[in-house]
Amino acid sequence: MSLPLGFGRKGENRVCQLHKSLYGLKQASRQWFIKLSTALKAAGFQQSRSDYSLFVRRRQGNFLVLLVYVDDVILAGNNLEDIENTKLFLANQFKLKDLGQLKYFLGIEVARSRHGISLSQRKYALEILDDAGFLGVKPSRFPVEQNLSLSQFNGKLLDDASSYRRMVGRLIYLTITRPDLTYAVHVLSQFMDKPRQPHLEAAHRVLKYIKHTPGQGILLPSTGSLQLRAFCDADWARCKDTRRSITGYCILLGQAPVSWKTKKQTTVSRSSAEAEYRSMATTCCEVTWLKNILKDLGVNHTQPVTLFCDNQAAIHIASNPVFHERTKHIEIDCHLVREKIQKGMIRTAHIRTANQPADLFTKPLSSAQFEVLLSKLGVINIHSNLRGSVEGDRA
């Protein structure tokens, strides 16, 4: 939609009022999902309580999974005939366009080989570089300088903040398949309101790293265990402006990363042990959700999930329900870690800081340490590592 003539001039204080959405009523998307879910339930699908966009059907040994994103649908199962019948059912109910085997979905490229299924966003990454004019820039081997510490007050304000916001907004979507960018994008997104010159320079460093690894992605192996492992970490008082700590975690299903996050904690922690304990509580919530998703998909995860932490004090607080000066001020919801341990859902374990992959999500690292920890996450450069195997399978 373009503004009418007369708008957008300097000193203009008028705005456009939206009378009607371009795609119908404001509740159109909700009504569409209600109609779709009603039709799927009539066809025998059960809606997941953990993710309302996930539908599962089990019938006579056939297993079918349907995932919905607005009007885009992914369908997977163990019986091809059942999949075809479901597509015919949907075609009779709605106007349907069958795109065949999954290769490209919402900017995510899907490739299959004998090693497994690989996910990347190479095309989208190159579009970001092209939009910023960084296709010919000199590449960088890591996204954030090791001693970088940004503040909302240092540096000159940018004359045009829209380009910075657009750049960071696109980088946020790139983190869907790029855990290596999560911490850098988290830092940059804190300054969307009033970006300054140091923030823009840090964003350009991220683009140089993307130029070095545009095809970076994750691999979901075709073989291996279906056991969850969680790694959590915290960087105490990392934020210079608020002195809040940073929570970071990553969760692996077998050898494949399936969930990761970097988030600033909501309160100021008085010690590094407290910050680590809050990080453990956040990770426990994510583990609980993932176990419910696996249950909906027919994966029985009976063993306790191992939660690795590099802080011995936080591990002792989690396993030892003693009330003392170091724990009396911690919120009650953080103590859900103890409950999960007592129920046998979580098992804590210590890991050396040098081997902690969750460090990638809490602090800037050196080039050597960054590459070592990234290899532990199962993140690979798909187009360089698997090109031969994928092309051989296609042939």
Solvent accessible surface area in square Angstrom, and as a share of the most:
residue,aa,sasa,rsa
1,M,179,0.80
2,S,100,0.65
3,L,105,0.52
4,P,74,0.47
5,L,181,0.90
6,G,29,0.28
7,F,51,0.21
8,G,68,0.65
9,R,156,0.57
10,K,207,0.88
11,G,82,0.78
12,E,49,0.22
13,N,137,0.70
14,R,134,0.49
15,V,128,0.74
16,C,60,0.36
17,Q,140,0.62
18,L,101,0.50
19,H,163,0.73
20,K,133,0.56
21,S,32,0.21
22,L,137,0.68
23,Y,196,0.74
24,G,26,0.25
25,L,134,0.67
26,K,156,0.66
27,Q,96,0.42
28,A,37,0.29
29,S,75,0.48
30,R,150,0.55
31,Q,104,0.46
32,W,72,0.25
33,F,58,0.24
34,I,90,0.45
35,K,126,0.54
36,L,5,0.03
37,S,11,0.07
38,T,83,0.48
39,A,14,0.11
40,L,0,0.00
41,K,106,0.45
42,A,88,0.68
43,A,16,0.13
44,G,37,0.36
45,F,6,0.02
46,Q,130,0.58
47,Q,47,0.21
48,S,6,0.04
49,R,214,0.78
50,S,31,0.20
51,D,45,0.23
52,Y,139,0.53
53,S,30,0.19
54,L,12,0.06
55,F,0,0.00
56,V,9,0.05
57,R,19,0.07
58,R,132,0.48
59,R,113,0.41
60,Q,175,0.78
61,G,73,0.70
62,N,38,0.20
63,F,49,0.21
64,L,1,0.00
65,V,23,0.13
66,L,0,0.00
67,L,68,0.34
68,V,7,0.04
69,Y,124,0.47
70,V,91,0.52
71,D,99,0.51
72,D,55,0.28
73,V,54,0.31
74,I,39,0.20
75,L,38,0.19
76,A,53,0.41
77,G,34,0.33
78,N,101,0.52
79,N,49,0.25
80,L,131,0.65
81,E,123,0.55
82,D,16,0.08
83,I,27,0.14
84,E,74,0.33
85,N,78,0.40
86,T,3,0.02
87,K,45,0.19
88,L,115,0.57
89,F,56,0.23
90,L,10,0.05
91,A,50,0.39
92,N,126,0.64
93,Q,92,0.41
94,F,34,0.14
95,K,210,0.89
96,L,78,0.39
97,K,165,0.70
98,D,87,0.45
99,L,143,0.71
100,G,54,0.52
101,Q,122,0.54
102,L,51,0.25
103,K,133,0.56
104,Y,106,0.40
105,F,34,0.14
106,L,63,0.31
107,G,12,0.12
108,I,29,0.14
109,E,39,0.17
110,V,15,0.09
111,A,23,0.18
112,R,93,0.34
113,S,19,0.12
114,R,163,0.59
115,H,80,0.36
116,G,6,0.06
117,I,66,0.34
118,S,3,0.02
119,L,38,0.19
120,S,4,0.03
121,Q,2,0.01
122,R,86,0.31
123,K,105,0.44
124,Y,32,0.12
125,A,0,0.00
126,L,51,0.26
127,E,70,0.31
128,I,3,0.02
129,L,0,0.00
130,D,90,0.47
131,D,79,0.41
132,A,36,0.28
133,G,65,0.62
134,F,30,0.13
135,L,80,0.40
136,G,80,0.77
137,V,35,0.20
138,K,167,0.71
139,P,65,0.41
140,S,14,0.09
141,R,137,0.50
142,F,40,0.17
143,P,7,0.04
144,V,17,0.10
145,E,89,0.40
146,Q,96,0.43
147,N,141,0.72
148,L,48,0.24
149,S,55,0.36
150,L,25,0.12
151,S,10,0.06
152,Q,81,0.36
153,F,138,0.58
154,N,81,0.41
155,G,40,0.39
156,K,146,0.62
157,L,82,0.41
158,L,32,0.16
159,D,140,0.73
160,D,87,0.45
161,A,18,0.14
162,S,65,0.42
163,S,61,0.40
164,Y,0,0.00
165,R,102,0.37
166,R,132,0.48
167,M,20,0.09
168,V,0,0.00
169,G,33,0.32
170,R,44,0.16
171,L,0,0.00
172,I,82,0.42
173,Y,78,0.30
174,L,0,0.00
175,T,23,0.14
176,I,73,0.37
177,T,2,0.01
178,R,2,0.01
179,P,1,0.01
180,D,6,0.03
181,L,0,0.00
182,T,17,0.10
183,Y,14,0.05
184,A,3,0.03
185,V,6,0.04
186,H,26,0.12
187,V,24,0.14
188,L,3,0.01
189,S,38,0.25
190,Q,70,0.31
191,F,16,0.07
192,M,54,0.24
193,D,106,0.55
194,K,128,0.54
195,P,3,0.02
196,R,39,0.14
197,Q,74,0.33
198,P,40,0.25
199,H,0,0.00
200,L,32,0.16
201,E,100,0.45
202,A,13,0.10
203,A,0,0.00
204,H,51,0.23
205,R,53,0.19
206,V,2,0.01
207,L,0,0.00
208,K,69,0.29
209,Y,3,0.01
210,I,0,0.00
211,K,57,0.24
212,H,82,0.37
213,T,13,0.07
214,P,26,0.16
215,G,2,0.02
216,Q,12,0.05
217,G,0,0.00
218,I,8,0.04
219,L,31,0.15
220,L,59,0.29
221,P,53,0.33
222,S,74,0.48
223,T,113,0.66
224,G,66,0.64
225,S,66,0.43
226,L,92,0.46
227,Q,56,0.25
228,L,6,0.03
229,R,73,0.27
230,A,0,0.00
231,F,12,0.05
232,C,0,0.00
233,D,3,0.01
234,A,10,0.08
235,D,22,0.11
236,W,123,0.43
237,A,21,0.16
238,R,73,0.27
239,C,16,0.10
240,K,91,0.39
241,D,47,0.24
242,T,58,0.34
243,R,123,0.45
244,R,86,0.31
245,S,0,0.00
246,I,3,0.02
247,T,6,0.04
248,G,0,0.00
249,Y,7,0.03
250,C,1,0.00
251,I,0,0.00
252,L,2,0.01
253,L,38,0.19
254,G,6,0.05
255,Q,119,0.53
256,A,4,0.03
257,P,1,0.01
258,V,56,0.32
259,S,14,0.09
260,W,42,0.15
261,K,86,0.36
262,T,13,0.08
263,K,95,0.40
264,K,44,0.19
265,Q,15,0.07
266,T,101,0.59
267,T,51,0.29
268,V,83,0.48
269,S,4,0.03
270,R,174,0.63
271,S,36,0.23
272,S,48,0.31
273,A,4,0.03
274,E,3,0.01
275,A,0,0.00
276,E,12,0.05
277,Y,0,0.00
278,R,26,0.10
279,S,0,0.00
280,M,0,0.00
281,A,8,0.06
282,T,48,0.28
283,T,0,0.00
284,C,0,0.00
285,C,70,0.42
286,E,38,0.17
287,V,0,0.00
288,T,34,0.20
289,W,101,0.35
290,L,17,0.08
291,K,34,0.15
292,N,67,0.34
293,I,23,0.12
294,L,15,0.08
295,K,147,0.62
296,D,39,0.20
297,L,60,0.30
298,G,46,0.44
299,V,34,0.20
300,N,127,0.65
301,H,18,0.08
302,T,119,0.69
303,Q,105,0.47
304,P,57,0.36
305,V,0,0.00
306,T,14,0.08
307,L,1,0.00
308,F,42,0.17
309,C,0,0.00
310,D,25,0.13
311,N,28,0.14
312,Q,93,0.41
313,A,31,0.24
314,A,0,0.00
315,I,18,0.09
316,H,111,0.50
317,I,14,0.07
318,A,1,0.01
319,S,62,0.40
320,N,76,0.39
321,P,86,0.54
322,V,67,0.38
323,F,161,0.67
324,H,72,0.32
325,E,126,0.57
326,R,129,0.47
327,T,6,0.04
328,K,107,0.45
329,H,66,0.30
330,I,11,0.06
331,E,70,0.31
332,I,152,0.77
333,D,97,0.50
334,C,11,0.06
335,H,43,0.19
336,L,41,0.20
337,V,0,0.00
338,R,33,0.12
339,E,84,0.38
340,K,32,0.14
341,I,44,0.22
342,Q,134,0.59
343,K,137,0.58
344,G,39,0.37
345,M,45,0.20
346,I,4,0.02
347,R,128,0.47
348,T,28,0.16
349,A,23,0.18
350,H,83,0.37
351,I,27,0.13
352,R,155,0.57
353,T,80,0.47
354,A,47,0.36
355,N,55,0.28
356,Q,0,0.00
357,P,4,0.02
358,A,0,0.00
359,D,6,0.03
360,L,10,0.05
361,F,0,0.00
362,T,0,0.00
363,K,49,0.21
364,P,12,0.08
365,L,21,0.11
366,S,37,0.24
367,S,26,0.16
368,A,72,0.55
369,Q,49,0.22
370,F,13,0.05
371,E,69,0.31
372,V,75,0.43
373,L,0,0.00
374,L,15,0.07
375,S,79,0.51
376,K,87,0.37
377,L,0,0.00
378,G,23,0.22
379,V,11,0.06
380,I,38,0.19
381,N,39,0.20
382,I,11,0.06
383,H,56,0.25
384,S,78,0.50
385,N,93,0.48
386,L,13,0.06
387,R,137,0.50
388,G,57,0.54
389,S,14,0.09
390,V,12,0.07
391,E,97,0.44
392,G,47,0.45
393,D,68,0.35
394,R,178,0.65
395,A,123,0.95
